[in-house]
């Protein structure tokens, strides 16, 4: 006796193979297609995770720059700003020139 089939697993396995996917489209839709690559759920999730990390890094960098700019406006020394933000003295000098 066959056990229950998990349709989600079947579709994931079938559609992660270019040959099987092309055959499915040909048989069901009656058309030939060319497939360069198939993005699996894992690859898509990995790309989304990486994009999320990059976005977080950009936001954190922007916050750090805002903190440094505010500290400059309040008259803090470069060394203090560097200790607070982790920015280099050169980066702080550049921010000072922009103000």
Buried (B, 14 or more C-beta within 10 A) or exposed (E): EEEEEEEEEEEEEEBBEBEEBBEBBEEEEEEEEEEEEEEEEEEEEEEEEEEEEEEEEEEEEEEBBEBBBEBBEEEBEBEEBBEEBEBEEEBBEEBEEEE
